[in-house]
Structure formats: C-alpha cells, structure tokens
Amino acid sequence: MSRQPISTAPRDGSKVTVFWTDRDGQENESIAQYRSLDRLKAIGGDWDETDAGWWAFTDANTQIRIEPHEWSSKPDEESE
C-alpha cells in the first residue's frame, strides 16, 4: 500500500502504520493510533489538549506521542 499524507489518516482510533522522524533525524515506521482528547478522558486520568495526537508503542510497556508525516493502512511490504 502506498504512503499517504498524515492529514488523510483516520482519526477514529483505528491503528495504522505511520512514518515519522525522531529527534536524531532517523525515519521510523510504527503502528500508531490517533487519540482525541475526548477518547483520552474517557479512559481516565489527567489529560489536556497537548496529549491529543498520534501515539505509538516503543516497546511492550512504553508509549510515546509522535508527529508522523505519512501513513499507510497496511505495513509497507515493498520497502526500499
């Protein structure tokens, strides 16, 4: 599946493959989910508008908020 601009990605809580660049300039590919402020508040905790956005697991126990630039509905099996 081809990459598409992140602005066209679903924001309904479904998981998609995203492509993002970390602070070291390395491009990463992750499964991520957009979480709105309403969705975050529904699970409990102290959330604010800065917490809404794209979230991905970095390992089995750690999640980070990321700023992806592209997405794909399936993993890119035809990688460069």
Residue pairs with C-beta under 8 A, 6 or more apart in sequence:
1 72
1 73
1 74
1 76
2 72
3 19
3 70
3 71
3 72
3 76
4 70
4 71
4 72
5 69
5 70
5 71
6 18
6 54
6 68
6 69
6 70
6 71
8 71
9 16
9 18
9 34
9 68
9 71
10 16
10 34
11 34
11 36
12 34
13 33
13 34
13 35
13 39
14 33
15 31
15 32
15 33
16 31
16 32
16 33
16 71
16 72
16 73
17 29
17 30
17 31
17 32
17 71
17 72
17 73
17 74
17 75
17 76
18 29
18 30
18 31
18 32
18 54
18 56
18 66
18 68
18 70
18 71
18 72
19 27
19 28
19 29
19 68
19 69
19 70
19 71
19 72
20 27
20 28
20 30
20 54
20 56
20 66
20 67
20 68
20 69
21 27
21 28
21 69
22 28
28 66
29 75
29 76
30 56
30 57
30 66
31 56
31 57
32 54
32 55
32 56
32 66
32 68
33 54
33 55
33 56
34 53
34 54
34 55
35 51
35 52
35 53
35 54
35 55
36 52
37 47
37 48
37 49
37 51
37 52
40 47
40 51
40 52
41 47
51 65
53 65
53 66
53 67
54 65
54 66
54 67
54 68
55 63
55 64
55 65
55 66
56 63
56 64
56 66
57 63
58 64
